[in-house]
Structures are given as C-alpha cells and as structure tokens.
Amino acid sequence: MNHRTGTSARPFRLQRSFLGLGLALGWVSVAASVSAAGPFEAGVDAEVSRNHASVEGLYKALHAAPELAFQETQTARRLAAELRALGFEVTEGVGKTGVVGLLRNGSGPTIMVRTELDALPMEEKTGLPYASQVKTTYLGKETLVAHSCGHDLHMASWVGTAKTLVALKAQWMGTLMFVAQPAEEVLGGAKAMLDDGLFKRFGKPDFAFALHTWPMAYGRIGFGTGAVTSNSDSFEALFHGRGAHGSAPDKSIDPVLIASRFVVDVQGVVSREKDPFAFGVFSVGSIQGGTSGNIIPDNVALRGTIRSYDPTVRSRMHDGIRRTATATAAMAGAPAPEIKITAGGDAVINDAALVERTEVALKAAFGAGVSRMPPITPSEDFAEYGKAGVPAMFFLVGVYDPKDVEASRQPGGKPLPINHSPFFAPVPEPSLKTAVKAMSLAVLTALGR
C-alpha cells in the first residue's frame, strides 16, 4: 500500500503537560499514565453523565431522520449548530455537505475527530419507537432510509465528546478539529473533503481518531495496529450472448448460463489462488438479465465486491477474477465480457505508536473491556486521512447487552444483527457513554494530558 504505516509515526509534540518532565522526555511508563489518569478520568465521567440526556436525545432524533450520501443537509446543519453553541469556529459545505469545527485553546497539537453523516437506502425493522420512516428517491426509485450502520450513534457521541472536552478546557492545550464527513457509505466523502482543501484550508492535524459501532457487548472497546478494515473494490461485468426463444437454447449463446458458471467458478480464485491464511472475499450481489421466463437474453450484468487486507492478495484476486470471467465466456463461444474493477477504499491503517499510547489510557479506564482484535472485513474511507499523512486510530465500541452477546455464542443461539442489518439496534445509554468517554480520553491522551 502506498501510505504510511505505524512504523514511521512522528513523535508526539508534547508541550505543556501535567505529567511534566516525564512526558516531555518521551513515552511514559504505563504505571505513570495510569496513576495520573485517576482524577482526570473522574472529570470525564462527570461530564459524560451530565450531558447524557441531551446526547441520547440527539441520537434518537438523528436516528429518526436519516439522509443518504451527499444529501445530509439537515443532519449537517444540526451538527454545525451543536458545535457553534460550544464555541467552535464552524464551516459548512466542505466536500459538498461536510462540516468542520475548530476550537483553539492555546499552543499544542491539533487533534482531528471524525464522524460520518450518511445513512443507508434500506428499510428499518427494529420496531423502535424512534425508528426511521423516512423515504427518499434513490437511483430513480422511492426507497426507505435508515441509520443501520451506527452513524447516528457516532454523531451523537462526537457531539458528546466535544461537550466533554470544552468543559475540561482548563486541563488541556491545543486545537480540536471536529470533522463531520458526508458519504462514508459510498466511500466518497473523505476524498471529497480532502479535494475541497480540508487540510489546506483548516490545517493538517497531528493525529486523527474515529470510532465505529460493532456487534459486541457494550462497554467493550476493540482495535489493532496496521490494517484494521479491508480494501474495497467494486466489480462490474457485462456478459454478452445471443438471444433466442427459451424453447430453443441451441439457437442461443446463453449469457445467463455463462454468468451463473462464472459466479461458481470464480470462487476458485479465492480458495485456490491466494494464501489460505490471507483474507480475501469476492461476493456477487447483483445479477440482472432478461425480461421474461421464455426469452434467453442477449446480455447479463453482474455487480459484486472484492475485499482484502494485503495489497498482494488484492492484485492477485483482481487478475484471477478478470481471467475467470474471460475464460468462462470463451468456453461458451461468447464474445469477451466487459469487465470493470474500480478501487473503492483502502484499508484503514492504525498508527502503532498512537494506538500504544491510547491503549494505556483506555485500559486504565475500562480495564478488561479493552482488547486488541483482528481486522474487520468491512471498509471505511477514514483511510484517506491516513493516506494523506496523518497518524490515525480507528476503534470499535460494542452496542449490545452482554447477556445477549453471550447467548448468541451458545449452540443454537440467536445471531446478533450486524451493521447494515434492518434489525441493527444499539442499546443507547451504555453504548453512548462508552463511546463518549473512550473518545474523550483518546483525544486528551493525544493532547498530552
């Protein structure tokens, strides 16, 4: 991959810290950090509790009023108002619908905290009293819209974190850079903001943080170093054939059969052409062709997604998928298919030094609830900020009752709805409180406090 890894992290720019000389000289011991975290953590806890009612209210309001990628005008306006009320200098319309808030509090590092604004074109089936009933036009059709990925919780905890840090201004120095990014679900919002001069107009941060909901117990926080999400590439193929009557398939070159054979055969690329210990997935999510059951069509279109962590695996899968599609068509005597593989997003790379330092503070506060975990398979355009040269950390927060999580692990247990499920429903209070506290401590640690 062509962007930086944790092994080349810049040293922390520590200027005024209540840990004094120990921090000024470099990394402090775990014991020193933990002992210093006590009174500071109490202040964070007090603010998290004091602000919770408004934060949860915001979460439910956002959940009930979702907007799709690059259409998040009302959502962006609401978050901008929240930051202005806290004293941030706010700019709207960055990268079309993005929001940037700056709060300067003396000399010190600039810390970026990102949230996402957009929701998904899908029906919510949670039955919650604040469930979304919003409809909009998507790809020319009316569709329901839902926050079934947790971006509503991300936004509410982002505001809660801002409130906590503003209340504790006397205990830190530096600049907060709060970024509300559009269009994460289509992996285009981060690039849109960067292309609109995010770092040129507002300054390049020293460190960046983002969090994401995940179907694990609330109170749990997970992260790793290196790749923590997957590379994402989209696949499109148009298989050509020769149409005919369904009763006379010998008169046709059947693109339905070609496409079907490809869907099966291409899995050999995944199972036979890469290291079995290396992650790689190719899933076809759309097959479109024909108009009637008794007509063999001329063409069939396929769409799918390719996921990987390693750039070598990524390249090998691309080559194998193209080769299999071409060979499948040739075997049927059909014209060569039209194949398009488009890079979506790169894997998010967590900066090792930033993770190690933040981990100390999070473990001091959450104990056994904090753990390293392997990468997750979805993708995230938070990677764009790391590619732009900002040391970053992306971490996961749990959202489900621990009893339900444990029950799901038992033989015959009911699986928990994962992100993008119509039944995805975080438990608000403990999930939000964990997210706000964890992000507040992460930022304060990066500020050197």
C-alpha positions as a Markdown table, in Angstrom:
| # | Residue | x | y | z |
|---|---|---|---|---|
| 1 | Met | 0.0 | 0.0 | 0.0 |
| 2 | Asn | 1.2 | 3.5 | -0.8 |
| 3 | His | 0.5 | 5.2 | 2.5 |
| 4 | Arg | 2.3 | 5.3 | 5.8 |
| 5 | Thr | 2.3 | 2.6 | 8.5 |
| 6 | Gly | 2.7 | 2.8 | 12.2 |
| 7 | Thr | 6.4 | 2.1 | 12.0 |
| 8 | Ser | 7.0 | 5.6 | 10.7 |
| 9 | Ala | 4.9 | 7.6 | 13.2 |
| 10 | Arg | 6.1 | 11.1 | 14.0 |
| 11 | Pro | 7.0 | 11.7 | 17.7 |
| 12 | Phe | 4.3 | 13.3 | 19.8 |
| 13 | Arg | 4.6 | 17.1 | 20.0 |
| 14 | Leu | 4.1 | 17.4 | 23.7 |
| 15 | Gln | 4.3 | 21.0 | 25.0 |
| 16 | Arg | 2.6 | 21.6 | 28.3 |
| 17 | Ser | 1.5 | 18.6 | 30.2 |
| 18 | Phe | 0.5 | 17.9 | 33.8 |
| 19 | Leu | 2.9 | 14.9 | 33.7 |
| 20 | Gly | 5.7 | 17.4 | 33.3 |
| 21 | Leu | 9.2 | 16.3 | 32.6 |
| 22 | Gly | 8.4 | 12.6 | 32.2 |
| 23 | Leu | 6.2 | 13.3 | 29.2 |
| 24 | Ala | 8.5 | 15.9 | 27.8 |
| 25 | Leu | 11.2 | 13.3 | 27.5 |
| 26 | Gly | 9.1 | 10.9 | 25.6 |
| 27 | Trp | 6.9 | 7.9 | 26.3 |
| 28 | Val | 6.0 | 7.5 | 30.0 |
| 29 | Ser | 5.5 | 4.2 | 31.8 |
| 30 | Val | 2.2 | 2.5 | 32.0 |
| 31 | Ala | 2.2 | 3.0 | 35.7 |
| 32 | Ala | 2.8 | 6.7 | 35.5 |
| 33 | Ser | 0.0 | 7.1 | 32.9 |
| 34 | Val | -2.5 | 5.1 | 34.9 |
| 35 | Ser | -1.7 | 6.8 | 38.2 |
| 36 | Ala | -2.2 | 10.2 | 36.5 |
| 37 | Ala | -5.5 | 9.1 | 34.8 |
| 38 | Gly | -7.5 | 8.9 | 38.1 |
| 39 | Pro | -8.6 | 12.5 | 38.8 |
| 40 | Phe | -8.7 | 13.3 | 35.1 |
| 41 | Glu | -11.0 | 10.3 | 34.4 |
| 42 | Ala | -13.3 | 11.5 | 37.1 |
| 43 | Gly | -13.8 | 14.8 | 35.3 |
| 44 | Val | -14.6 | 13.0 | 32.1 |
| 45 | Asp | -17.1 | 10.7 | 33.8 |
| 46 | Ala | -18.8 | 13.6 | 35.4 |
| 47 | Glu | -19.3 | 15.4 | 32.0 |
| 48 | Val | -20.4 | 12.2 | 30.3 |
| 49 | Ser | -23.1 | 11.7 | 32.9 |
| 50 | Arg | -24.1 | 15.4 | 32.9 |
| 51 | Asn | -24.5 | 15.5 | 29.2 |
| 52 | His | -26.0 | 12.1 | 28.6 |
| 53 | Ala | -29.7 | 13.1 | 28.4 |
| 54 | Ser | -29.0 | 15.6 | 25.6 |
| 55 | Val | -26.7 | 13.2 | 23.8 |
| 56 | Glu | -29.2 | 10.4 | 23.8 |
| 57 | Gly | -31.9 | 12.8 | 22.7 |
| 58 | Leu | -29.7 | 13.9 | 19.8 |
| 59 | Tyr | -29.0 | 10.2 | 18.9 |
| 60 | Lys | -32.7 | 9.3 | 18.7 |
| 61 | Ala | -33.5 | 12.4 | 16.7 |
| 62 | Leu | -30.8 | 11.6 | 14.2 |
| 63 | His | -31.8 | 8.0 | 14.0 |
| 64 | Ala | -35.4 | 9.0 | 13.1 |
| 65 | Ala | -34.2 | 11.5 | 10.4 |
| 66 | Pro | -31.6 | 9.8 | 8.2 |
| 67 | Glu | -30.2 | 11.2 | 5.0 |
| 68 | Leu | -28.3 | 9.5 | 2.2 |
| 69 | Ala | -24.8 | 10.2 | 1.0 |
| 70 | Phe | -24.2 | 13.8 | -0.1 |
| 71 | Gln | -27.8 | 14.6 | 0.8 |
| 72 | Glu | -27.2 | 15.1 | 4.5 |
| 73 | Thr | -28.1 | 18.8 | 4.6 |
| 74 | Gln | -30.4 | 18.8 | 7.6 |
| 75 | Thr | -28.0 | 16.4 | 9.5 |
| 76 | Ala | -25.0 | 18.6 | 8.8 |
| 77 | Arg | -26.9 | 21.8 | 9.8 |
| 78 | Arg | -27.8 | 20.3 | 13.1 |
| 79 | Leu | -24.3 | 19.2 | 13.9 |
| 80 | Ala | -22.9 | 22.6 | 12.9 |
| 81 | Ala | -25.3 | 24.2 | 15.3 |
| 82 | Glu | -24.2 | 21.9 | 18.1 |
| 83 | Leu | -20.6 | 22.9 | 17.6 |
| 84 | Arg | -21.3 | 26.6 | 17.3 |
| 85 | Ala | -23.2 | 26.5 | 20.6 |
| 86 | Leu | -20.0 | 25.1 | 22.2 |
| 87 | Gly | -17.8 | 27.9 | 20.8 |
| 88 | Phe | -16.3 | 26.2 | 17.8 |
| 89 | Glu | -15.5 | 28.1 | 14.6 |
| 90 | Val | -17.7 | 26.2 | 12.1 |
| 91 | Thr | -17.5 | 25.9 | 8.3 |
| 92 | Glu | -20.3 | 24.1 | 6.4 |
| 93 | Gly | -20.4 | 22.8 | 2.9 |
| 94 | Val | -16.9 | 21.3 | 2.9 |
| 95 | Gly | -16.8 | 18.4 | 0.4 |
| 96 | Lys | -20.4 | 19.3 | -0.5 |
| 97 | Thr | -22.2 | 18.6 | 2.8 |
| 98 | Gly | -19.3 | 18.2 | 5.3 |
| 99 | Val | -18.8 | 20.3 | 8.4 |
| 100 | Val | -15.5 | 21.4 | 10.0 |
| 101 | Gly | -15.3 | 22.8 | 13.5 |
| 102 | Leu | -12.2 | 24.3 | 15.1 |
| 103 | Leu | -11.7 | 25.1 | 18.7 |
| 104 | Arg | -8.3 | 26.7 | 19.6 |
| 105 | Asn | -7.2 | 26.5 | 23.2 |
| 106 | Gly | -3.6 | 27.7 | 23.3 |
| 107 | Ser | -0.4 | 26.1 | 21.9 |
| 108 | Gly | -0.4 | 22.4 | 21.4 |
| 109 | Pro | -1.2 | 19.6 | 19.0 |
| 110 | Thr | -4.2 | 19.6 | 16.6 |
| 111 | Ile | -6.4 | 16.6 | 17.1 |
| 112 | Met | -9.0 | 15.6 | 14.5 |
| 113 | Val | -12.1 | 13.7 | 15.4 |
| 114 | Arg | -14.2 | 12.4 | 12.6 |
| 115 | Thr | -17.9 | 11.3 | 12.4 |
| 116 | Glu | -20.0 | 10.3 | 9.4 |
| 117 | Leu | -23.3 | 11.9 | 8.4 |
| 118 | Asp | -24.9 | 9.5 | 6.0 |
| 119 | Ala | -27.4 | 6.6 | 6.3 |
| 120 | Leu | -28.4 | 3.7 | 4.1 |
| 121 | Pro | -31.1 | 3.1 | 1.4 |
| 122 | Met | -32.9 | 0.3 | 3.3 |
| 123 | Glu | -35.9 | -0.4 | 5.5 |
| 124 | Glu | -35.5 | -0.4 | 9.2 |
| 125 | Lys | -37.2 | -3.3 | 11.0 |
| 126 | Thr | -36.2 | -2.8 | 14.6 |
| 127 | Gly | -39.7 | -1.7 | 15.8 |
| 128 | Leu | -38.1 | 1.0 | 18.0 |
| 129 | Pro | -40.3 | 4.0 | 18.9 |
| 130 | Tyr | -37.8 | 6.3 | 17.2 |
| 131 | Ala | -37.3 | 4.0 | 14.1 |
| 132 | Ser | -36.9 | 5.8 | 10.8 |
| 133 | Gln | -39.9 | 6.1 | 8.5 |
| 134 | Val | -38.0 | 8.4 | 6.0 |
| 135 | Lys | -38.4 | 7.8 | 2.3 |
| 136 | Thr | -36.4 | 9.4 | -0.5 |
| 137 | Thr | -35.5 | 8.9 | -4.1 |
| 138 | Tyr | -32.5 | 6.6 | -4.7 |
| 139 | Leu | -31.4 | 5.5 | -8.2 |
| 140 | Gly | -34.7 | 6.8 | -9.6 |
| 141 | Lys | -36.8 | 4.8 | -7.2 |
| 142 | Glu | -38.5 | 5.7 | -3.9 |
| 143 | Thr | -36.7 | 4.0 | -1.0 |
| 144 | Leu | -36.8 | 3.9 | 2.7 |
| 145 | Val | -33.7 | 5.3 | 4.6 |
| 146 | Ala | -32.2 | 4.0 | 7.8 |
| 147 | His | -29.2 | 4.5 | 10.1 |
| 148 | Ser | -28.5 | 0.8 | 10.2 |
| 149 | Cys | -24.7 | 1.2 | 10.5 |
| 150 | Gly | -24.4 | 3.3 | 13.6 |
| 151 | His | -23.5 | 6.6 | 12.1 |
| 152 | Asp | -26.3 | 8.2 | 14.3 |
| 153 | Leu | -24.5 | 6.9 | 17.4 |
| 154 | His | -21.2 | 8.1 | 16.0 |
| 155 | Met | -22.6 | 11.6 | 15.5 |
| 156 | Ala | -24.2 | 11.8 | 18.9 |
| 157 | Ser | -21.0 | 10.6 | 20.7 |
| 158 | Trp | -19.0 | 13.1 | 18.6 |
| 159 | Val | -21.1 | 15.9 | 20.0 |
| 160 | Gly | -20.8 | 14.4 | 23.5 |
| 161 | Thr | -17.1 | 14.3 | 23.1 |
| 162 | Ala | -17.0 | 17.9 | 22.1 |
| 163 | Lys | -19.1 | 18.9 | 25.1 |
| 164 | Thr | -16.8 | 17.0 | 27.4 |
| 165 | Leu | -13.6 | 18.5 | 26.0 |
| 166 | Val | -15.0 | 22.0 | 26.1 |
| 167 | Ala | -16.0 | 21.6 | 29.7 |
| 168 | Leu | -12.4 | 20.4 | 30.5 |
| 169 | Lys | -10.6 | 23.2 | 28.6 |
| 170 | Ala | -8.6 | 24.2 | 31.7 |
| 171 | Gln | -6.9 | 20.8 | 31.6 |
| 172 | Trp | -5.6 | 20.7 | 28.1 |
| 173 | Met | -4.0 | 22.9 | 25.4 |
| 174 | Gly | -4.1 | 22.6 | 21.6 |
| 175 | Thr | -6.7 | 22.7 | 18.9 |
| 176 | Leu | -9.7 | 20.5 | 18.3 |
| 177 | Met | -10.7 | 19.8 | 14.7 |
| 178 | Phe | -14.1 | 18.1 | 14.6 |
| 179 | Val | -15.0 | 16.8 | 11.1 |
| 180 | Ala | -18.5 | 15.6 | 10.1 |
| 181 | Gln | -17.9 | 13.8 | 6.9 |
| 182 | Pro | -20.5 | 13.0 | 4.3 |
| 183 | Ala | -20.9 | 9.9 | 2.1 |
| 184 | Glu | -18.9 | 7.3 | 4.1 |
| 185 | Glu | -21.2 | 4.5 | 2.9 |
| 186 | Val | -20.3 | 5.1 | -0.7 |
| 187 | Leu | -16.6 | 5.6 | 0.2 |
| 188 | Gly | -16.5 | 9.1 | -1.3 |
| 189 | Gly | -16.9 | 11.6 | 1.5 |
| 190 | Ala | -13.4 | 11.7 | 2.9 |
| 191 | Lys | -11.9 | 12.2 | -0.6 |
| 192 | Ala | -14.5 | 14.9 | -1.3 |
| 193 | Met | -13.5 | 16.8 | 1.8 |
| 194 | Leu | -9.7 | 16.5 | 1.1 |
| 195 | Asp | -10.2 | 17.5 | -2.5 |
| 196 | Asp | -12.1 | 20.6 | -1.2 |
| 197 | Gly | -9.0 | 21.6 | 0.7 |
| 198 | Leu | -9.7 | 20.1 | 4.2 |
| 199 | Phe | -6.1 | 20.2 | 5.3 |
| 200 | Lys | -5.1 | 23.1 | 3.2 |
| 201 | Arg | -7.9 | 25.4 | 4.5 |
| 202 | Phe | -8.1 | 24.3 | 8.1 |
| 203 | Gly | -4.6 | 22.9 | 8.8 |
| 204 | Lys | -3.3 | 19.4 | 8.9 |
| 205 | Pro | -3.9 | 17.7 | 12.2 |
| 206 | Asp | -1.2 | 15.9 | 14.2 |
| 207 | Phe | -3.4 | 12.9 | 14.9 |
| 208 | Ala | -6.9 | 11.7 | 13.9 |
| 209 | Phe | -9.4 | 9.5 | 15.6 |
| 210 | Ala | -12.7 | 7.8 | 14.6 |
| 211 | Leu | -14.8 | 5.2 | 16.2 |
| 212 | His | -17.4 | 2.7 | 14.9 |
| 213 | Thr | -20.2 | 0.7 | 16.4 |
| 214 | Trp | -19.7 | -3.1 | 16.3 |
| 215 | Pro | -21.9 | -6.1 | 17.3 |
| 216 | Met | -20.2 | -6.8 | 20.6 |
| 217 | Ala | -21.1 | -6.1 | 24.2 |
| 218 | Tyr | -21.4 | -2.5 | 25.3 |
| 219 | Gly | -18.5 | -1.5 | 27.4 |
| 220 | Arg | -16.2 | -3.3 | 25.1 |
| 221 | Ile | -13.6 | -1.4 | 23.0 |
| 222 | Gly | -11.5 | -3.1 | 20.3 |
| 223 | Phe | -8.7 | -2.1 | 18.0 |
| 224 | Gly | -5.5 | -3.2 | 16.5 |
| 225 | Thr | -2.4 | -1.9 | 14.7 |
| 226 | Gly | -1.8 | -2.0 | 11.0 |
| 227 | Ala | -4.7 | -2.8 | 8.8 |
| 228 | Val | -8.0 | -2.7 | 10.8 |
| 229 | Thr | -10.5 | -2.7 | 7.9 |
| 230 | Ser | -10.4 | -4.1 | 4.4 |
| 231 | Asn | -9.5 | -2.8 | 1.0 |
| 232 | Ser | -12.7 | -2.5 | -1.0 |
| 233 | Asp | -13.1 | -2.7 | -4.8 |
| 234 | Ser | -16.2 | -2.9 | -6.9 |
| 235 | Phe | -16.7 | -5.3 | -9.7 |
| 236 | Glu | -18.9 | -5.0 | -12.8 |
| 237 | Ala | -19.2 | -7.4 | -15.7 |
| 238 | Leu | -21.4 | -7.5 | -18.8 |
| 239 | Phe | -21.6 | -10.9 | -20.3 |
| 240 | His | -22.6 | -10.9 | -24.0 |
| 241 | Gly | -24.5 | -13.7 | -25.7 |
| 242 | Arg | -27.1 | -14.3 | -28.4 |
| 243 | Gly | -30.7 | -14.2 | -27.5 |
| 244 | Ala | -33.2 | -16.8 | -28.5 |
| 245 | His | -36.5 | -18.4 | -27.6 |
| 246 | Gly | -36.3 | -20.3 | -24.3 |
| 247 | Ser | -37.6 | -23.5 | -26.0 |
| 248 | Ala | -34.6 | -23.4 | -28.4 |
| 249 | Pro | -31.5 | -22.8 | -26.4 |
| 250 | Asp | -29.3 | -24.4 | -29.1 |
| 251 | Lys | -30.0 | -21.3 | -31.2 |
| 252 | Ser | -28.6 | -19.1 | -28.4 |
| 253 | Ile | -25.4 | -18.3 | -26.6 |
| 254 | Asp | -26.9 | -18.1 | -23.2 |
| 255 | Pro | -25.4 | -15.3 | -21.1 |
| 256 | Val | -27.4 | -16.4 | -18.0 |
| 257 | Leu | -25.6 | -19.8 | -18.1 |
| 258 | Ile | -22.3 | -18.0 | -18.6 |
| 259 | Ala | -22.9 | -15.6 | -15.7 |
| 260 | Ser | -24.0 | -18.4 | -13.4 |
| 261 | Arg | -21.0 | -20.6 | -14.2 |
| 262 | Phe | -18.7 | -17.5 | -13.5 |
| 263 | Val | -20.3 | -16.9 | -10.1 |
| 264 | Val | -19.5 | -20.5 | -9.1 |
| 265 | Asp | -16.1 | -20.9 | -10.8 |
| 266 | Val | -14.7 | -17.6 | -9.6 |
| 267 | Gln | -14.7 | -18.8 | -6.0 |
| 268 | Gly | -11.7 | -20.9 | -7.1 |
| 269 | Val | -9.7 | -17.7 | -7.2 |
| 270 | Val | -10.5 | -17.2 | -3.5 |
| 271 | Ser | -9.9 | -20.8 | -2.5 |
| 272 | Arg | -7.0 | -21.8 | -4.7 |
| 273 | Glu | -5.0 | -18.8 | -5.9 |
| 274 | Lys | -4.2 | -17.0 | -2.6 |
| 275 | Asp | -2.7 | -17.9 | 0.7 |
| 276 | Pro | -5.5 | -19.6 | 2.7 |
| 277 | Phe | -4.4 | -17.7 | 5.8 |
| 278 | Ala | -4.7 | -14.4 | 3.9 |
| 279 | Phe | -8.2 | -12.7 | 3.9 |
| 280 | Gly | -9.9 | -12.3 | 0.6 |
| 281 | Val | -13.6 | -12.2 | -0.3 |
| 282 | Phe | -15.4 | -11.9 | -3.6 |
| 283 | Ser | -19.2 | -11.7 | -3.4 |
| 284 | Val | -21.6 | -11.1 | -6.3 |
| 285 | Gly | -24.6 | -9.1 | -5.0 |
| 286 | Ser | -26.4 | -8.4 | -8.2 |
| 287 | Ile | -27.3 | -10.4 | -11.4 |
| 288 | Gln | -29.5 | -8.7 | -13.9 |
| 289 | Gly | -30.6 | -10.0 | -17.2 |
| 290 | Gly | -33.7 | -10.8 | -19.3 |
| 291 | Thr | -37.3 | -9.8 | -19.2 |
| 292 | Ser | -39.3 | -13.0 | -19.4 |
| 293 | Gly | -39.0 | -16.6 | -18.4 |
| 294 | Asn | -39.2 | -17.9 | -22.0 |
| 295 | Ile | -36.6 | -15.5 | -23.5 |
| 296 | Ile | -32.9 | -16.1 | -23.4 |
| 297 | Pro | -31.4 | -12.5 | -23.3 |
| 298 | Asp | -28.5 | -11.0 | -25.2 |
| 299 | Asn | -26.7 | -9.8 | -22.1 |
| 300 | Val | -26.4 | -10.3 | -18.3 |
| 301 | Ala | -24.9 | -7.8 | -16.0 |
| 302 | Leu | -23.2 | -8.7 | -12.7 |
| 303 | Arg | -22.1 | -6.5 | -9.8 |
| 304 | Gly | -20.0 | -7.5 | -6.8 |
| 305 | Thr | -17.5 | -6.5 | -4.2 |
| 306 | Ile | -13.9 | -7.6 | -3.6 |
| 307 | Arg | -12.4 | -7.3 | -0.1 |
| 308 | Ser | -8.8 | -7.9 | 1.1 |
| 309 | Tyr | -6.2 | -6.6 | 3.6 |
| 310 | Asp | -3.0 | -7.2 | 1.8 |
| 311 | Pro | -2.1 | -5.4 | -1.5 |
| 312 | Thr | -0.6 | -8.6 | -3.0 |
| 313 | Val | -3.8 | -10.5 | -2.3 |
| 314 | Arg | -5.8 | -7.6 | -3.7 |
| 315 | Ser | -3.8 | -7.7 | -7.0 |
| 316 | Arg | -3.9 | -11.5 | -7.3 |
| 317 | Met | -7.7 | -11.5 | -6.9 |
| 318 | His | -8.2 | -8.8 | -9.5 |
| 319 | Asp | -6.1 | -10.8 | -12.0 |
| 320 | Gly | -7.9 | -14.1 | -11.2 |
| 321 | Ile | -11.4 | -12.6 | -11.4 |
| 322 | Arg | -10.7 | -11.0 | -14.8 |
| 323 | Arg | -9.1 | -14.2 | -16.2 |
| 324 | Thr | -12.0 | -16.4 | -15.0 |
| 325 | Ala | -14.7 | -14.0 | -16.5 |
| 326 | Thr | -12.9 | -14.0 | -19.8 |
| 327 | Ala | -12.3 | -17.8 | -19.8 |
| 328 | Thr | -15.9 | -18.5 | -18.9 |
| 329 | Ala | -17.2 | -16.5 | -21.8 |
| 330 | Ala | -14.7 | -18.1 | -24.2 |
| 331 | Met | -15.7 | -21.6 | -23.1 |
| 332 | Ala | -19.2 | -20.8 | -24.3 |
| 333 | Gly | -18.1 | -19.3 | -27.6 |
| 334 | Ala | -19.3 | -15.9 | -26.5 |
| 335 | Pro | -17.7 | -12.5 | -27.1 |
| 336 | Ala | -15.3 | -11.3 | -24.4 |
| 337 | Pro | -17.2 | -9.7 | -21.5 |
| 338 | Glu | -16.8 | -6.1 | -20.5 |
| 339 | Ile | -15.1 | -6.1 | -17.1 |
| 340 | Lys | -14.6 | -3.1 | -14.8 |
| 341 | Ile | -12.9 | -3.3 | -11.4 |
| 342 | Thr | -12.9 | 0.0 | -9.6 |
| 343 | Ala | -10.9 | 0.8 | -6.4 |
| 344 | Gly | -13.2 | 1.9 | -3.7 |
| 345 | Gly | -11.3 | 2.4 | -0.5 |
| 346 | Asp | -8.0 | 1.3 | 1.0 |
| 347 | Ala | -7.7 | -0.5 | 4.4 |
| 348 | Val | -7.6 | 1.8 | 7.4 |
| 349 | Ile | -4.1 | 1.6 | 8.9 |
| 350 | Asn | -3.8 | 2.3 | 12.6 |
| 351 | Asp | -0.7 | 4.1 | 13.7 |
| 352 | Ala | 1.2 | 1.7 | 16.1 |
| 353 | Ala | 2.6 | 4.5 | 18.3 |
| 354 | Leu | -0.7 | 6.3 | 18.6 |
| 355 | Val | -2.5 | 3.0 | 19.4 |
| 356 | Glu | 0.0 | 2.0 | 22.1 |
| 357 | Arg | -0.2 | 5.3 | 23.8 |
| 358 | Thr | -4.0 | 5.5 | 23.7 |
| 359 | Glu | -4.3 | 1.9 | 24.8 |
| 360 | Val | -2.7 | 2.8 | 28.1 |
| 361 | Ala | -5.4 | 5.4 | 28.9 |
| 362 | Leu | -8.3 | 3.2 | 27.7 |
| 363 | Lys | -7.2 | 0.2 | 29.7 |
| 364 | Ala | -6.8 | 2.4 | 32.8 |
| 365 | Ala | -10.4 | 3.5 | 32.4 |
| 366 | Phe | -12.1 | 0.3 | 31.1 |
| 367 | Gly | -9.9 | -2.5 | 32.2 |
| 368 | Ala | -10.6 | -5.9 | 30.7 |
| 369 | Gly | -13.2 | -4.2 | 28.4 |
| 370 | Val | -10.3 | -3.0 | 26.2 |
| 371 | Ser | -8.6 | -5.5 | 23.9 |
| 372 | Arg | -6.7 | -5.9 | 20.7 |
| 373 | Met | -8.7 | -7.7 | 17.9 |
| 374 | Pro | -8.1 | -8.8 | 14.4 |
| 375 | Pro | -9.2 | -6.6 | 11.4 |
| 376 | Ile | -12.8 | -6.4 | 10.4 |
| 377 | Thr | -14.0 | -7.2 | 6.9 |
| 378 | Pro | -16.0 | -4.0 | 6.0 |
| 379 | Ser | -14.3 | -1.0 | 4.6 |
| 380 | Glu | -14.0 | 2.6 | 5.7 |
| 381 | Asp | -12.9 | 5.8 | 3.9 |
| 382 | Phe | -11.3 | 7.1 | 7.1 |
| 383 | Ala | -8.3 | 5.5 | 5.4 |
| 384 | Glu | -8.0 | 8.6 | 3.2 |
| 385 | Tyr | -6.8 | 10.7 | 6.1 |
| 386 | Gly | -4.0 | 8.3 | 6.9 |
| 387 | Lys | -3.0 | 8.2 | 3.3 |
| 388 | Ala | -2.7 | 12.0 | 3.5 |
| 389 | Gly | -0.1 | 11.6 | 6.1 |
| 390 | Val | -2.0 | 11.9 | 9.4 |
| 391 | Pro | -1.3 | 9.3 | 12.1 |
| 392 | Ala | -4.7 | 7.8 | 12.8 |
| 393 | Met | -6.5 | 5.4 | 15.1 |
| 394 | Phe | -9.8 | 3.8 | 14.4 |
| 395 | Phe | -11.5 | 1.8 | 17.1 |
| 396 | Leu | -14.7 | -0.2 | 17.7 |
| 397 | Val | -17.3 | 0.1 | 20.5 |
| 398 | Gly | -19.8 | -2.5 | 21.5 |
| 399 | Val | -23.5 | -1.8 | 21.4 |
| 400 | Tyr | -25.4 | -4.9 | 22.7 |
| 401 | Asp | -26.4 | -6.3 | 26.1 |
| 402 | Pro | -23.6 | -8.6 | 27.3 |
| 403 | Lys | -26.2 | -11.3 | 28.1 |
| 404 | Asp | -27.5 | -11.2 | 24.5 |
| 405 | Val | -23.9 | -11.4 | 23.2 |
| 406 | Glu | -23.2 | -14.5 | 25.4 |
| 407 | Ala | -26.5 | -16.1 | 24.4 |
| 408 | Ser | -25.7 | -15.7 | 20.7 |
| 409 | Arg | -22.5 | -17.7 | 21.2 |
| 410 | Gln | -24.2 | -20.7 | 22.6 |
| 411 | Pro | -25.2 | -23.7 | 20.3 |
| 412 | Gly | -28.4 | -22.7 | 18.6 |
| 413 | Gly | -28.2 | -19.2 | 19.9 |
| 414 | Lys | -29.8 | -16.3 | 18.0 |
| 415 | Pro | -27.2 | -14.4 | 15.9 |
| 416 | Leu | -26.8 | -10.7 | 16.7 |
| 417 | Pro | -27.8 | -8.3 | 13.9 |
| 418 | Ile | -24.7 | -6.9 | 12.4 |
| 419 | Asn | -24.2 | -3.4 | 10.9 |
| 420 | His | -26.4 | -3.0 | 7.8 |
| 421 | Ser | -29.0 | -5.4 | 9.1 |
| 422 | Pro | -32.5 | -4.0 | 9.2 |
| 423 | Phe | -32.6 | -5.2 | 12.8 |
| 424 | Phe | -29.4 | -3.4 | 14.0 |
| 425 | Ala | -30.4 | -1.7 | 17.2 |
| 426 | Pro | -27.7 | -0.5 | 19.7 |
| 427 | Val | -28.6 | -0.2 | 23.3 |
| 428 | Pro | -28.4 | 3.6 | 23.6 |
| 429 | Glu | -27.2 | 4.6 | 27.1 |
| 430 | Pro | -24.3 | 2.3 | 27.8 |
| 431 | Ser | -23.2 | 2.4 | 24.1 |
| 432 | Leu | -23.2 | 6.2 | 24.0 |
| 433 | Lys | -21.5 | 6.7 | 27.4 |
| 434 | Thr | -18.7 | 4.2 | 26.4 |
| 435 | Ala | -18.2 | 6.0 | 23.1 |
| 436 | Val | -18.1 | 9.5 | 24.5 |
| 437 | Lys | -15.7 | 8.5 | 27.4 |
| 438 | Ala | -13.4 | 6.5 | 25.2 |
| 439 | Met | -13.1 | 9.2 | 22.5 |
| 440 | Ser | -12.6 | 11.9 | 25.1 |
| 441 | Leu | -9.8 | 10.0 | 26.8 |
| 442 | Ala | -8.2 | 9.2 | 23.4 |
| 443 | Val | -8.2 | 12.9 | 22.4 |
| 444 | Leu | -6.9 | 14.1 | 25.8 |
| 445 | Thr | -4.1 | 11.5 | 25.7 |
| 446 | Ala | -3.0 | 12.7 | 22.2 |
| 447 | Leu | -3.1 | 16.2 | 23.6 |
| 448 | Gly | -0.5 | 15.1 | 26.1 |
| 449 | Arg | -2.8 | 15.2 | 29.1 |
